[in-house]
Amino acid sequence: MNETKILLTEKEIPTHWYNIQADMPNPLKPPLNPVTKKPAAPDELGAIFPQEIIKQEMSTERFIEIPEEVRKLYALWRPSPVYRAHRLEKALDTPAKIYFKYEGVSPAGSHKLNTAIPQAYYNKKQGIKRLTTETGAGQWGTALSMACKFFGLECTVYMVKISYNQKPYRRSMMQLFGAEVFASPSDKTHAGREVLKKDPDSNGSLGIAISEAVEDAAKNSDTNYALGSVLNHVVLHQTVIGLEAKKQMEKAGYYPDVVIACSGGGSNFSGLAMPFVQDKIKEGKKTRIVAAEPAACPSLTKGKFTYDYGDTAHLTPMMMMYTLGSDFMPPGIHAGGLRYHGSSPIQSQLLHDGLIEAVAYEQPDVFEAAVLFAQNEGIVPAPESSHAIKAAIDEAIKAREAGESRTILFCLSGHGYFDMTAYDIYLSGKLQNSSLPDDIINKALEKLS
């Protein structure tokens, strides 16, 4: 099939999420209580999460039903399209077939709404009045503020300060949907004030913003915390991406040789990848599954596989993951959603087991790939998603050099229409490399036990 756009009908929205924990060859190690360092019991998470989310976090059931009310809201934009990138293929003079799953068609502009809606739904059912969260580039904060408005919840967002300043219109969009937005580190929480004491000019990090949002939620009985990446239930909700993509690739008549997505905490990567990882485990498929991350925050490619805290103030459970250390401060790159010190425990275990692989890219190379993609396919991609584009282009060039065809599928997890400041800087020739010297990375790793 040579169609440019591969669609599914509304009736083909998945009825169940897929839980990779049912099929992993090595089960996840349990999260640890941050104080006792013993396995955290489900009821210990009840201070910040609703019961249904806790059940999903711990579940090893293969398929979990999507509530009807959630599916009805999914239908605002799902199923999302898969496109064949014919013009990009021609520009690269490659025999490879390049497909991309486009999540930027959601009302929030990214994949994040896939989990924001069920999280808001389950909290509303439990009688919660307000949700707190962190956001890096702003996609998650936008999605949660929108989902909260759908269900009549209040929303407080701690936005990493460098992105708060770089991306004012993302902040405006959250406020448009009624959210309260603070630059993090802020003076609103003990965690934020402690950071500001040490560094009044701190750019912030996702680890710091998580600490602020968790502290806020834990102190208020009518408030829970919502996380947009990393945790198992987020990975679960995002699998609607990969479940749809598998059906669409069947319609196209091709099974991917390479599946690619950008990776920070791991939400959109896991969403696309997990249904294909299942095929590797259960059917012996040889598909390569690639996570593309920034060289500025290389948790998968240079991090250590160990227990670490999910936040800077050590309020969250410790998780077994690839990490650079919970106090690691990445440079202020424009792909703010990928500036997280660690990676999803699920994704980390699969990398450790050799079922997926990872690559890291410099910021200018990512924007070069983004511009080439935009000029050929007509979509301006988010800087985060552009890491996947760069990896897909590299794979297509390898296919050209080897003189062999291969089918490449990547996730274009969001659009970049609120990221034009970053594009202005790139087009003016002022965008710099952002990777850190090995000695800084090594010092960060030395702090890990």
Rosetta blueprint (number, residue, H / E / L):
1 M L
2 N L
3 E L
4 T L
5 K E
6 I E
7 L L
8 L L
9 T L
10 E H
11 K H
12 E H
13 I L
14 P L
15 T L
16 H E
17 W E
18 Y E
19 N L
20 I H
21 Q H
22 A H
23 D L
24 M L
25 P L
26 N L
27 P L
28 L L
29 K L
30 P L
31 P L
32 L E
33 N L
34 P L
35 V L
36 T L
37 K L
38 K L
39 P E
40 A L
41 A L
42 P H
43 D H
44 E H
45 L H
46 G L
47 A L
48 I L
49 F L
50 P L
51 Q H
52 E H
53 I H
54 I H
55 K H
56 Q H
57 E H
58 M H
59 S L
60 T L
61 E L
62 R L
63 F E
64 I E
65 E E
66 I L
67 P L
68 E H
69 E H
70 V H
71 R H
72 K H
73 L H
74 Y H
75 A L
76 L L
77 W L
78 R L
79 P L
80 S L
81 P L
82 V E
83 Y E
84 R E
85 A L
86 H H
87 R H
88 L H
89 E H
90 K H
91 A H
92 L H
93 D L
94 T L
95 P L
96 A L
97 K E
98 I E
99 Y E
100 F E
101 K E
102 Y E
103 E H
104 G H
105 V H
106 S L
107 P L
108 A L
109 G L
110 S E
111 H L
112 K L
113 L H
114 N H
115 T H
116 A H
117 I H
118 P H
119 Q H
120 A H
121 Y H
122 Y H
123 N H
124 K H
125 K H
126 Q L
127 G L
128 I L
129 K L
130 R E
131 L E
132 T E
133 T E
134 E E
135 T E
136 G L
137 A L
138 G L
139 Q H
140 W H
141 G H
142 T H
143 A H
144 L H
145 S H
146 M H
147 A H
148 C H
149 K H
150 F H
151 F H
152 G L
153 L L
154 E E
155 C E
156 T E
157 V E
158 Y E
159 M E
160 V E
161 K H
162 I H
163 S H
164 Y H
165 N H
166 Q H
167 K L
168 P H
169 Y H
170 R H
171 R H
172 S H
173 M H
174 M H
175 Q H
176 L H
177 F L
178 G L
179 A L
180 E E
181 V E
182 F E
183 A E
184 S E
185 P L
186 S L
187 D L
188 K L
189 T L
190 H H
191 A H
192 G H
193 R H
194 E H
195 V H
196 L H
197 K H
198 K H
199 D L
200 P L
201 D L
202 S L
203 N L
204 G L
205 S L
206 L H
207 G H
208 I H
209 A H
210 I H
211 S H
212 E H
213 A H
214 V H
215 E H
216 D H
217 A H
218 A H
219 K L
220 N L
221 S L
222 D L
223 T E
224 N E
225 Y E
226 A L
227 L L
228 G L
229 S L
230 V L
231 L L
232 N H
233 H H
234 V H
235 V H
236 L H
237 H H
238 Q H
239 T L
240 V H
241 I H
242 G H
243 L H
244 E H
245 A H
246 K H
247 K H
248 Q H
249 M H
250 E H
251 K H
252 A H
253 G L
254 Y L
255 Y L
256 P L
257 D L
258 V E
259 V E
260 I E
261 A E
262 C E
263 S L
264 G L
265 G L
266 G L
267 S H
268 N H
269 F H
270 S H
271 G H
272 L H
273 A H
274 M H
275 P H
276 F H
277 V H
278 Q H
279 D H
280 K H
281 I H
282 K H
283 E H
284 G L
285 K L
286 K L
287 T L
288 R E
289 I E
290 V E
291 A E
292 A E
293 E E
294 P E
295 A L
296 A L
297 C L
298 P L
299 S H
300 L H
301 T H
302 K H
303 G L
304 K E
305 F E
306 T E
307 Y E
308 D E
309 Y E
310 G L
311 D L
312 T L
313 A L
314 H L
315 L L
316 T L
317 P L
318 M E
319 M E
320 M E
321 M E
322 Y E
323 T E
324 L L
325 G L
326 S L
327 D L
328 F L
329 M L
330 P L
331 P L
332 G L
333 I L
334 H L
335 A L
336 G H
337 G H
338 L H
339 R L
340 Y L
341 H L
342 G E
343 S L
344 S L
345 P H
346 I H
347 Q H
348 S H
349 Q H
350 L H
351 L H
352 H H
353 D L
354 G L
355 L L
356 I L
357 E E
358 A E
359 V E
360 A E
361 Y E
362 E L
363 Q H
364 P H
365 D H
366 V H
367 F H
368 E H
369 A H
370 A H
371 V H
372 L H
373 F H
374 A H
375 Q H
376 N H
377 E H
378 G L
379 I L
380 V L
381 P E
382 A L
383 P H
384 E H
385 S H
386 S H
387 H H
388 A H
389 I H
390 K H
391 A H
392 A H
393 I H
394 D H
395 E H
396 A H
397 I H
398 K H
399 A H
400 R H
401 E H
402 A H
403 G L
404 E L
405 S L
406 R L
407 T E
408 I E
409 L E
410 F E
411 C E
412 L E
413 S L
414 G E
415 H E
416 G L
417 Y L
418 F L
419 D L
420 M H
421 T H
422 A H
423 Y H
424 D H
425 I H
426 Y H
427 L H
428 S L
429 G L
430 K L
431 L L
432 Q L
433 N L
434 S L
435 S L
436 L L
437 P L
438 D H
439 D H
440 I H
441 I H
442 N H
443 K H
444 A H
445 L H
446 E H
447 K L
448 L L
449 S L
